[in-house]
Amino acid sequence: MRNDFVGTMPMQQKQAFEVERLAAYLRGHIAGFDGPLTVEQFKGGQSNPTFLLSAGDARYVLRRKPPGKLLPSAHAVDREYRVITALRDSAVPVARTYCLCEDDGVIGTPFYVMEYVAGRVLWEGDLPGFGVAERGAVYDEMNRVIAALHRVDPQAVGLADYGKPGNYFERQIARWSRQYRASETERIDAMERLIAWLPAHIPPGEETAIVHGDFRLDNLIFAADAPRLIAVLDWELSTLGHPLADFSYHMLPWYLRPDEFRGLVGFDLPALGIPSAEDYLARYCQRTGRVVEPEAWRFYLAYNLFRLAAILQGIMARAVDGTASSQHAQTTGARARVVAEAGWRQVERIGHAG
């Protein structure tokens, strides 16, 4: 367990706000909210600062947009609130939402409040301390839930306009190229090559689903007593998009080393009870009725490593200017280079690099 990322800490000074002003707002917007309010900050998370609120016998979670200068379209807590609310009665487990506040006057930036879901957040992909059967069950449960998400009809849950239709990869590559440029702190040759190569090699075929955008182990809450997913967290990057873009991002640990970014490369997966990349992908395809060509899969992986590198570069930029929400932002952001280089290695395996 990574104790540095687990649990809460006192509210950081750069994220501090007037607690009583928040309490007054919540008394008027959450039924039954009562008692003196105490606030602690969760240690984990790199983007939107997240807080544990305690009032009387009740506990809540607050997610806010960070203060300071931000990249365009980033930290969209209003979108998080919308998608979590829309999925409440779907097959995807999410926390109950209570209120969205877009008034900067309450705590300085927009925020929303949702229920506190008590359970386990697992940070290490090899699941130390778990038995072989339970590891396999945890991974199959992740696979089941992301497949369920991609089967949700956006129109049926009121999200038909949650993203633009068509040209998903083209738009996303352009977006993350802009985000990378806006947060660039040094030249990374692999990113330059990916920015040039990716738009010209997008595989044919369009699909549209609700995509989480950051579906990984530590953004999930499991029940305390079973390998059962009870809440999917951190919907900041969610939109309508290609489901295989979402799933290949989720599968990046199978293609990265632990020192690159929480990877599984180097672990004895059969001995641990963790499925191979081939078996995990096959199970998802079985659940969703999809077929994935190997060359297209390499593209999806290269795209997502490029995208992850851009996200990490954004964390690095916030670390440099002092607005990062996590104390570990500098270390995390420094991995942008190795992740971009891993992305270019996927391109080289396709055989189109040049």
Buried (B, 14 or more C-beta within 10 A) or exposed (E): EBEEBBEBEEBEEEBBBEBEEBBEBBBEBBEEBEEEBEBBBBBBBBBBBBBBBBBEEBBBBBBBBBBEEBBEEBBBBBBBBBBBBBBEEBEBBBBEBBBBBEEEEBBBBBBBBBBBBEBBBBBBBBBEEBEEEBBBBBBBBBBBBBBBBBBBEBEEBEBEEBBEEEEBBEBBBBBBBBBBEBBBBEEBEBBEBBBEBBEEBBBEEEEBBBBBBBBBBBBBBBBEEBBBBBBBBBBBBBBBBBBBBBBBBBBBBBBBBBEBBBBBBEBEBEEBBBBEBEBBBEBBBEBBEBEBEEEBBBBBBBBBBBBBBBBBBBBBBBBBEEBBBBEBBBEBBBBBBBBBBBBBBBBEBBEEBE
